[in-house]
Amino acid sequence: MLLVRGHAGGTALTGTVYERGERPPTFEGAPDEGAPFVWICDEFYEVESGGQRQRIDGQERRVAFEAPTTRGFETRDAALATAKEHVRTQFVRLGLAGDDVEVEVVEDPDADDGSGRN
């Protein structure tokens, strides 16, 4: 299992890449079980009313969440490239610059201390 975490505007978003041999969660819309690598992560966007209040980049914003994105991949590199782009895109949807998003890959989530130094 790999965690792909983006940091921007004082907040973070983390998704998961399940690797060959690991069992990703099953739910409606999940990719084919035969995919050796599976990416799962929330999608969100800013709304004028409703949603959940979040402080991002010094501003209070209302954020609505969509069903998690799930995709299957044949290679680890393809899964990670898509995961990194997905995380950046979510912040761009909130008006932050994609270049301002710091993305890290945590290869051993059980050892993750939250510092980003793993």
N, C-alpha and C positions, 0 to 999 in steps of 0.2 A: 504494500500500500504506500502510495506517495501522496503527500499533501501538497497542493499548489496554492500558495497564499499570496494575495496581492495586498499591498499597503498603499494608501493614498488618502489625503485629506483628513488624517487623524483616525482612520478606521481601517478595517481589514475585511477581506472576503477569502474564505478557504473552500476549495473543492477537493475531491479525492479521485485519484487514479488507482483503480484496482488492477493489480498485475496478474499475469498468467498464474493460474492455480488458486487465486483468491476468489471468494464468492462475493460479488457485489450484491447490494440489497436488491430485492425484486419488488417491483411495483408496476402499475400500469404505465406504459411508455418506456420502460427500461429496454436497453438494447438487447439484441440476441445474446443468449447465454453463451454462444460459441465464440464470441469475441474474446481474444486473449487479453486485451487491455480495455478497461471501461472507465470513462470520465463521467463524474456526477458532480453538479454544482448548481446552486441557485442562480436565478436570473432576477434582476430587479430594474426598476426605472422610477423616475421621479413623477409624482402626481400632485395636482393642485389641492385636492382634498382627500380625506381618507388616508389609507396607508399607515405606515409606522413612522413616528417622528425619529429622526436621526440627526446628530450634529456631525456634519461632514464639511471639511475645509472651512471651519469657522462659521458655517451657516446652518440654521435649522432647516431640514428638508423633510418632505414627506415621501417615503419610499414604499412602493408596492412590490410585492414578490410574486413571481410566476412559479409555475411548477418547475422543479429542477430539470436542468438539461442533462440528458444522458446520451452518450455516444460510445459506440464500440470501435476499436481500432485494431489493426493487425500488428502494429509496431509500437514500442515504447516511445520512440522519438515523435511519431505522429500524434500520439496521445498527449505528450507533454507540450508540443507546439500548440495544439488546439487549446489545451488547458490554459496556457499562459495568455494566449490571445483572448480567450473567453473572459478571464479575470480582468484584463485591461479594458475590454469592451464594456463591462458592467460599470466601471468607474466613468468611462466616457459618456455613457448614457445619463450620468448624473451631472455632466458638465465639467468634469475634471479632464485634464490633458492626459492622454495615454502615456506620454513620456514621463509623467510624474508618478506613474504607478510602479512601485518596486515589487518585483515578483520573486518569490523564493520557492524552492522545492525542498520539502522536508522528507528525506528518504526513510527515516525511522521515526514514525510519529510517536512511538512509545517513549522515545528519548527526548521528545520536543519539550523544552522548558519554557517556550513562549518568547524566547529572546531573539529568535531568528538566526542564531549562531550554530545550529546543528548541521 
